[in-house]
Amino acid sequence: MRPAALLAAALAATLSLTGAALAEPGDPIFAANVQQTEPGISIPTSEIRYEDGRTGSLADYAGEVLVVTLWQEHCPYCRKEMPVLNRLSAEMAGEGVRVVALGLDQDMGLITRYLDGHEYDAIEPVMDLEKINGSLLSIEHFGRWSIATPTSFIVDKKGEVVARVWGLVDWDGDAARGFLRSLVRQG
């Protein structure tokens, strides 16, 4: 097992035994660009639109571990990460982990055409109306209004943001999967 995977496995075991995170806000978790967030900050509950036209909020996913990715169809790094996120979602859905693609393109047709055209069927497309959720997450966890894509947030089953991710991550790696599994095991 690689050193990073060993570290993640040890962290995951500690988290599941203690129920508390050892990392401090700003500390890297399983990669340098995946950082622990301040505890107790819930995901925004501003309106999102689902593919079928319904509206709701990210709070609709309570009880699941989420990887919420802020992305745009024209972002080259988003395009590179989408197949990896689709694989993560497909392989971990049965374990209680879901990937939500929070589209910032402002057009559900563009979002779904892109995902469907690449057969990314394990990712749930939602549209961030007026970019409010993405902006609130960016302000709260990065201290700025602007949203750079891809940016992701890891949310625990209670709906609290536990990590912020700037840029691409090895979601296929043992370290990422171990961390997500540790969140699933937490109450």
N, C-alpha and C positions, 0 to 999 in steps of 0.2 A: 504494500500500500504506500502511496506517495506521502511525503511529510505533511502536505496540506490536508490530505484526506485523513491522516491520523489525528491531526489537530482538530479537524471538524468532528470526527467521531468522538474524540474525548470531550469536546465542548457539548456535543449533542447528548452524550451520556450524562454529563454533569447537569445540563439543563433539565433532562427528563427526571433525574433523581431529586434535584433541589427545587425545580419549578421556577427558578429564578435565573436571570441572565448574569454572567460574570463580567461581561464586557461593559465598559463605560460608554456613554454617548460619544460618538465620533470614532470609536475604536473599530478597526476592521473586524469583520466576522469570519467569512470564509474566503474573501478576496480583498485586495487593497481598496477596491472601489465599492465594496459592500460594507456600509458602516452602520453601527448600532445607533438608533435614534433615542431621543429623550423618552422615557417611559410615560405611559398614560395618555398619549395623544391618539385620539380616534381618527379613523378615516373620515373625510368630509361626507356629508349627506346631501349635497346639492344634486339636482336632477341629472340623471343620465337617461339615454334612450337606448332601448334594446332593439335588436334586429327586427323583431315582429311589430315594432311601433310602440310597445308599452314604454312607460317611463317608470323610473324607480330611483334607487340610489345604491351606492356601494355597500350600504348597511344591509341590503338584501342578501348579502353573502355571509352573514353572521353564522358562525359555526364551522366555517371552512378556512383553511389557510390559503391566502391569496397571494399571487404575484400579480400586481397591477402594473402593467407597462404602459407608459405614455409614449405614443408613437404617431408617426405620420407616414403615409404611403410613399412620399417622395424622399424620405430620409434613407440614405444608403446604409447606415449602420442598423437602422430598424429592419431593413430588408434582410440584412445578414443575420440578425438575431431571431427573426420570426420562425424559421424552421426549427431552431433549437427550442424556443418557447413552446412551439406546437408539440414537439416530442416530449418535453417536460410535462405538459398538461396531459397528453395522452397516456403517458406511462405512470403518472402519479395521481390521476383522477380517482382511482379506486382506493387510494390511501388518504383522501381528504384534502388534496392540494388542487387548486384551480388557477389557471392563468386567464386574466381578463385583459383584453387589449382595449385600452381606453383611447379611442381614436380622437385625434385632435384636428382631423381634416374637415369637420363640420358638414360632412355629407355621408350619410349611412350607406348610400349606394356605392360610393368610392371605396369605403372601408370593406364592405362585404364582397364587392367584385375582386378586390385585391386578395383577400383571404380565400375566397372560393377559387379564384384562378390559380392559386398555388396549392390548393387542397389542404389548407391549414384549418382543418375541421375540429380540432380539439381546443382551439382558442375561442372563447366567447367574445364576439365583437360588441362593444358598446360605444356610444358616442357621448363625448363629454360636451354637453350643451354649453355653449359660450366659453368653453375651456375653464370653467370655474373650479372643478375638482382638481384638475392638474395644477392650476395656479395656486390654489390653497395648499396643496401638498408641497409645491415648490417653495412657497413662502415659509411654511411651517418648518420644513426640514432642510432647506438650503439657504433660507434668508433672502431670497430674491423672487421677483415676480415672473421673470422670464422662464420659459420651459425649454430645455434642450432635450432633444430626443436622440436615442432612447434613454429614458429615465424610468426606473422601476421602483416599486415599494413593496416590501414584504409585510403582510398583514396577518396577525395571529387570529385565532378562532373567536376572540372577544372583539375583534374589529379594531385593534390597536396596531398602529404602524410600528414595527419593531426594527426595520432596517430600510435604508435608502440605498439605491443602486444608481451610480452614475456611469452610463456607457454599457459596453458589452461585458457579459459574464459567462463563464463556463458553467451553464446550467446543467450540462450533462455530467459534470464531475461529481465524484463522491462527496466532496466537501459541501457543495450546494444541496445535494439531495439529503445528506445527513442533517444539515441544519433545518431544512423544511420538515423532515420526519420528526425532528425533536419538537418542533412547534405543534405538529399533529398530536403528539403524545401528551402535550401539556393540556390541562383541563380547560 
